[in-house]
Amino acid sequence: MLTLDQLIAEATVSPDADKTILIEKLIESMAEQFDQDRLLEGVQKAQERLAEIGNGTVQAIPGDIALAQIRQLIEP
């Protein structure tokens, strides 16, 4: 079984179509915990973001760089 870090590493280098399926499956597995309207909004937003990356409207930031930037913002 993969560790969480290994799973994340594998997921972040996967094709966008596979990431979309993974996101959908993860959300599906947690669906009981979410309000359905918010769930749909989240899926739609994720699909919009993937489309923006796909058409070049925005540039993706590698996960490790994004996390480092977030840590800088929230750590004292």
C-alpha positions in Angstrom: 0.0 0.0 0.0 1.2 3.5 -0.8 2.0 6.0 1.8 0.0 9.3 1.7 3.1 11.1 0.3 3.6 8.5 -2.4 -0.1 8.7 -3.3 0.1 12.5 -3.6 3.3 12.2 -5.6 1.7 9.8 -8.0 -1.5 11.8 -8.3 0.2 15.1 -9.0 2.0 13.7 -12.0 -1.0 11.9 -13.4 -2.8 13.2 -16.5 -5.6 15.8 -15.9 -8.3 13.3 -16.9 -7.0 10.8 -14.3 -6.9 13.6 -11.7 -10.5 14.5 -12.5 -11.6 10.9 -11.9 -9.6 10.7 -8.7 -11.2 13.9 -7.4 -14.6 12.6 -8.3 -14.0 9.2 -6.6 -12.6 10.9 -3.4 -15.6 13.3 -3.2 -17.9 10.4 -3.8 -16.4 8.5 -0.9 -17.0 11.4 1.4 -20.3 12.5 -0.1 -22.2 11.7 3.1 -20.3 14.4 4.9 -21.0 17.2 2.4 -24.0 19.2 1.6 -24.9 18.2 -2.0 -25.1 21.8 -3.3 -21.6 22.6 -2.0 -20.4 19.3 -3.4 -21.6 20.2 -6.9 -20.1 23.7 -6.6 -16.8 22.2 -5.7 -16.8 19.7 -8.6 -17.8 22.5 -11.0 -15.1 24.8 -9.7 -12.5 22.0 -10.1 -13.6 21.3 -13.6 -13.4 25.1 -14.4 -9.9 25.2 -13.0 -8.8 22.1 -15.0 -10.2 23.8 -18.1 -8.3 27.0 -17.4 -5.1 25.0 -17.0 -5.9 23.0 -20.2 -6.5 26.1 -22.3 -3.6 28.1 -20.9 -5.6 30.8 -19.2 -3.7 30.0 -16.0 -0.5 28.3 -15.2 -0.4 25.5 -12.7 2.0 25.7 -9.8 3.6 22.4 -8.7 2.1 21.1 -5.4 5.3 21.3 -3.4 5.9 24.9 -4.4 2.3 25.9 -3.7 2.5 24.2 -0.2 5.7 26.0 0.5 4.1 29.3 -0.4 1.1 28.6 1.8 3.4 27.6 4.7 5.2 30.9 4.4 2.0 32.8 4.5 0.6 31.0 7.6 3.7 30.3 9.7 5.0 33.0 12.0 
